[in-house]
Amino acid sequence: MDQTTLLRLHEIGIDAEELLERCMGNEKLACRLLLKFVDDRNYDSLTDALAVNDTEKAIAAAHALKGMCGNLSMKRLQTLFETELTLLRGGDVAAARELLGEASAVYTETRLALPSLLGPIG
């Protein structure tokens, strides 16, 4: 990854250096993993579960998102989904819904930026 890409990833809350370390320096693997995030449906599961007050499913989705974002070194999103999970486990669904507004903006920014930043991986 060039410096511009590393900087842009950092700007959207991804510690690319840490991710590359996790991938043992394999840039192609790191890029593939980041692009898999774009197609993941756990965020949709979280919003759907909150819409119908299914706290159990919302907790499962928030937990999956927290873990995935942590593994991908997506620091901003990991922190947001960790807080989301804490709120849900504590029964504060109203606060979890409110936080989802902030998380949604960061999630959307990240999801939209990754394909153009990383391009096709062959």
N, C-alpha and C positions, 0 to 999 in steps of 0.2 A: 504494500500500500504506500502510495506516495504521501508526502507531508500534507498536501492539501486535503486528501481524503481523511487522513488521521485527524486533522484539525476539525473538519466538518463533522466527523463522527463524534468527536469530543463535544462539539457545540450542541449536538442533539442528545447528549447525555450518555454516550457510549465510550467506555474506556477501552479503545481498540488495542492499546499496548497490552493491557491485562488479558484481553480476549486472545490475542496472538500468543501470549505465554501459555494460556490454557490449551491452545491448539498446537503447542510445541513448534511455533513459528510457521505453521502451515497456513499461509494466507488464503489459499483456495478453500480450505476447510472452514476457516473463519468466515469468509464471505458466504459460503453455502449455508452455514448455520444462521447467519444474520438474515439471509433471504428466506429461509424457512419460517422465520418469525412473521414475515409478511403474510403468509398463507395460514397461519395458526388461527383457530377459531375460538380459543378460550375467552377472548375479550367479548365476542358475540354471546357466548354462553353466560358470561358475567352480567352483561346488560339485560339479556333475556330473563335471567333468573331474578334480578332485582325488579324488573317490570312486573313480575307475577308474585313477588314476595316469597320466592323460594330460597330461603337463607342457606339451606344445606347445599344446594347447587351453586349458589353465589360463593360460598366459602370454598368449595372445591375448585371453582374457576379462578378465584383470586389467588389461591394457593399455587395452582399451576402457573399462573402468570408471574407471581413473585419468584418462583423457582426458575422459570425459563429466563426471565429478565436478569436474574442473578448470574445464571450460567453464561449468558451472553454479554455480561459486563455492562448492561444497560442500567446504570446507576440511578438515574432519575426515575425511571419506570419501576425499578425494583423497590425503591423507597415508597413510591406512591401505592403500589400494590401490597406492600407489607403493611402499610397503614390501613389500607382498605380491608385487608384480612383481619387485622386487629379489631377494627370497628365492627366487622361482621361477627366475629367470634364473641365480642362483648355485647352483642345484641343491639348495637346502635345503627340500625339499618338506615335511618334518616341521614345520619352523618356520612355513612358509606355512599349513599346516593349523591350527596352533595360533593364529596370528594371525587366521585366518578366524573363530574364535569371537568375538573382540573386534569385528572388522569386521561380523559378522552382527548384533550387538546395535545398533550405530550405524546400519547399513543399514536394519534393520527399523524402528527408531524414526523414521528420516527418511521412509521409504516410507509408513508409517502416518500420520504427521503431516501430510504435504503436502495430501492431498485436503481434510481438515477445515480447514486453515489458509487454503487458497486458494479453496475452494468451486468451483462450476461457472464455467467461463470461456465467455462467450458471445460 
